[in-house]
Amino acid sequence: MTDSRKVQRLGPSTLAITLPSEWVREFGVKKGDELSLTQLKSGVMAVSPASATYQKPTATLNVEHMNSSSIERAIIAQYVLGRRTIYIKSEVTLNSETINAIYKAETQLMGLGVVEETTNAIVINCSIDPTDFNLNDLLTRLEITGRTMRDESINAFMTGNKDTAQRSLNRENQANKIFLLLLRLIYISYQNPVVAHSVGFEDVFPLISYRSIAKNLELTADDSEDIAKKVLESEDHLVNLDVETSKMLLKLVDKVDDLTYNAVQSVVTFDFGVAVTCRELFHEINLLEQKLMEEVSPMSNSDLLFLKEILHSLTRSAGYAMRNVEIATNLSLNQNSEYVTIE
């Protein structure tokens, strides 16, 4: 709703505007009620009644003509879109495939749980209050999870330890949960400036980019998952790396870890200087990867292919980090700093 109001003078030092009647009716605002005023950047002031700090919308899914995969995807979509309660209904008795799809979706989503179930209906509720989270903290958590997965999967590759590979795989579910929670909070915050302020943003403009940043971090975790899967599928075959190759590989992993960490720091701090450091790291990673392949000791074709796949996953993760650095660069250069003055 877009509207305009003229400012009126009520006293020597008091200015006032009237409230749109449609908005007053929607939120039941009455004379004497207190309103919350949240001052945001760019001269924006958000006005909200206490009941509107976080609306709790509901959605109903009519699933009698949907297959199990569509039901699962629809539940995830409603969660991401910020629904608090999801009603799943059918004109006929819910079959076992439908029920399994509902519970499968529930296990993928943080804070979601079945609260009511009948023969032809299931009610799911999300207990998460978005104002309890900080988006930048969640980005950092997702990066840490992906970095831990990467270190474990590389360790499993170098030692042939399948338990370590499985441990890395087990973290992938947590990474997906954090990613989907991030999407949920981004959507809610973009629609509600008051929520955006509570999760760490005085201006909703950066939220345009946060969806891409979160996706790049999720893809980075997927790369680590791929390495762990390759180790588990290797049928107890251990690639014997010589000492120098092992040292270079570990050095490469350390640099990729540094890059993914600093890339997120460049986002959450809007620091152009950190972004410059990331570009230098990315250049070092490319040179080290090239050197490793040039100096690798002779090995079988299958071992060499395995090593190349690992290196490809690592450099691809570095590429995702650089996508986040580019976004961070745009955000950092959109504000006054030692590097730029905006008038």
N, C-alpha and C positions, 0 to 999 in steps of 0.2 A: 504494500500500500504506500503510495507516494502522495503527500499532501503538503500544504503550506499554511502557515499561520502568521498573522501580524503580531508583532510584539506590542504589548500595551503597558502603560505606566499605571501602577496601583498606588504609588506613594513617591516621596522624594527620592528614594534610592531602590525602589522595588520595580522590577520589570516582570511581566508574566505573559504566557501564551495559553490559549485554550487547548483542550485535548479533543481529538476527533471522537465524535459520538460512537462511531462503529467500533473503535478500539476500546472505548469505555464499556460498551455493552459486552464485547467479547471477553473481557477480563473481569467484569463485575466491579469496576472501580466506583466507589461511592464517596460522597463528601466526608472528609475527615480521614480517609485512608492515607497511609504513608506510601510514597513512591520512592523507588531507588534510582538515584542518578549516578551513572558511571561515566566519567570523563575519559574519552578515548583520544587517540591521536587525530591529527588533521581536523581539529575543531569539532569533532563529533561528540555529542552527548547522548548516551543511551538512557531512556526513561523506561522503567519497568515496575509493575506491581510485584510484591513478594511472590505471588503465585506464578509469575511468568519467568522467574529466574531460570528454570529449566522445565519446559513443558514435557509432558509424558505421553506422547502420541501412541496410538495403538494401530494395529493392522490386522486384517482378517484374510487368511489364505483359504480359498475354496479349492480343495485338492483332489476332488473326485476324478478329475480329468487330467491330473498331473502324474508323471512317473516319478520314481523315487529320486533320481538325480535332480530333476527339476524342483522337487520339493525341498531338497537339501539346499540347492542354490538359492531358492526364494527366501528361505529362512535366513541364510547368511546375508542376503541383500537387505532384508528388513532390519536386521541387526546393525549393519553398516549405516543404514539411513537414519538410525537413531531411535527406532521404535522401542518403547519400554515394554509393551505387552504385545505378543503375537498370538492370535487365535487361529488355530488350524482346524478347519471344519470340513465335513463331508456329508453328502446326502445319504451315503451308505456307510456301513461299518468299516472302520479303518483296517486295512489288511496289514500283515506283518511287515511287508516291504516298506509301506508308508511309515509305520511306527519306527522301524529301524532307521529310516532316513532322517526322521525327526530327532532321534536320540544321537545319531551320528553328527548332525549339525550342531547339536547342543554341546558335544564334547570339544568342538573346534572353537567355541566362542567363550571368551572370558565373561563371567558374571551371569551367564544364561542358565536357566533351569526350568524344568517342567514343574508347574505348580498345581495343575489339575488335568485329569484324564478320564474320559468316558469312552464308550464304544465308537462314537463318531466325532469326537472332538478332543483336542489337546490344547492346553493353554501354557505358553512359555513366557516367562517374565525375566527381564534383565534387571539385576539388582545394582548395577553400577551407576553411580552418580558422577557425571563427567567433571563436576567441579572438584572432585577428589584427586584429579590427575593433572600433571603438567606435560604438555606435548613434547617439550624438549627433553624432559626426563625419559619419556617413553622412547623417543628416537635413540637416546643414549643406551637404553636397555636393549633395544633391538640390535644396535651395533655390537654391543658386548656379547650378546648371545651368538651372533654370526661369527664374531672373532673367536669365541671359545670353540664353536663347532669347527672352524677352520684349523685351529691349532690341534684339536683332537684328531681330526681326520688325517692331517699330515703326519702326525705321530703314528697313527695306525698304519699309514702307507709305508713309513720307513721301518716300522718294527714288525709289521704283519699281525698286529694285535687286533683281533676282531672284536674283543670286548670294548676297546677304545672306540672303534668305528661305530659300534652299536650305540655307545653313549652319545656320540655326536649325532647320530640319527634321532635319538630320543629327544634331543633338544629342538628338533625341527618343528615339532608340534607347538612348543612354547613360542618359537619365533613367529609362527603363523597367527597365534592368538594375539600377540602384541601388535602385529601388523594390522589385523582386522579391528582391534580396539583403537588403534591410531586412526584408521579410516572413519570409524564411528565418531570419534571426538572431533575430527576435522570437519565432517559434515555438520554436526551439531553446532560447533563453534562458528562456522561460516554463516549459519542461519540466525544465530543469536549472539550479538556482540557482548552481552553480559557474560555468557558462558565463555566466549573467547577471552575476555579479560581475566576470568577466574583461572583459566588453564595457561595463562602466561602471555597473552597478546593484547596490547593496547590498540592494535590495528589489525584488521582481518586480512590485509593485503598479502602478507607472507603465506597465509593458508593456501593460496592458489598453488604454491609450489610444494607444499608439504606432502601432498599426496604422491608426487613423483619421487620425493626424497625417501618416503617410507617404502615405496615399491622397489627402489634401487637397493635398499637395505635388505628387503625380503629376498630379492634375487641373489644377493650376496650370500645369504644363508643357504639358498638353494644350491649354489656352487659347492659349498662345503658338504652339503648333503650328497651331492653327486660323487664327490671324492670318497666319502664314507661307503657309499653303495658299491663303488668299484672295488674297494678293499674287501667288502663282504662277499662279492661275487668272484673274487680271484682264486677261490678254491685252494686256500693255504699256500698260494704261490707268493713268495717274498722276492721283491726286486732288490738285488744286492747292489747298493750304491757304494762307490769308493769314497774314501774319507773327504776328498776335496769336493766332490759332487754333493755329498751330504751337507757339508758346510755351506756351500753356495745356496742349496735349496732352503736350508734353515734361515739363512740371511735374507733370501727372497721373501719367505713367509713373514719374517720380522718387519720388513719394509712394507709389505701389503697390510699387515696389522697396523703399523704406524699411519699408513695412508687412510685406511677406513676410519680410524679413530679421529685423526685430524680433520678429515672431511666433515664428519659430524660436528666437530668443534667449530669449524668455520661456519656451519649453518646456525648453530645455537647461539654463537657469540656475534654473528654478523661481522666477523673480523677478516678484512681483506688480506691482512698480513699472513694469517694462517692459510688462506687459500693459495697464496704465492708459495708458501712452504710445501703445500701439497703438490703443486706442479713440479717442483724440483724432485720430490719423492717419486712421482710417476715416471719422470725421465730416468731416474736411477733404477727403477724396477724394470723398465724396458731394456736398459743396457745390461743389467744383471741376468735377465732371462735369456738374452741373446748370447751372453758369454757362457752361461751354463750349457746351452745346447751346442756351442762350438767346442767346448772343452770336455764334454762328457766322455767318460771312458767307454770303450767298446762293450756292447751288450747285445743280447738277442733282440730281434725285431719286435717281439711281443713286449719285452721289458721297455724298450725305447718308446713304443707306442703308448704304453701305460704312463711313462714319465711325461711324455708330451701332453697327454690328457690332463695330468695333474697341473702342469705349467699353464695350460690353456685355461683351466678353471681359476687359477690364481690371478693371471693377467686380466681375465674377464672381470673378476671381482674388483681389481684395481680400476678397470674402466668404469664400473658402476660408481665407484667412489668419486671418480673425476666428474661424472655427471652431477653428483651432489655438490662438488666444488664449483662447477659452473653456475648452479643455482645460487649457491652461497655468495658467489662473486656479484651476481646481479642484485641480491638483497643488500649486501654490504655497501655497494656503490649507490644505493638509493637513499642514503642518509649522510648527514654531515660527519666527517671524520678528518683525520690527518691527511687522507688521500684525496678527498673531494669536498667541495663546498657547494651546496645547493641553495639557490636563491629563489 
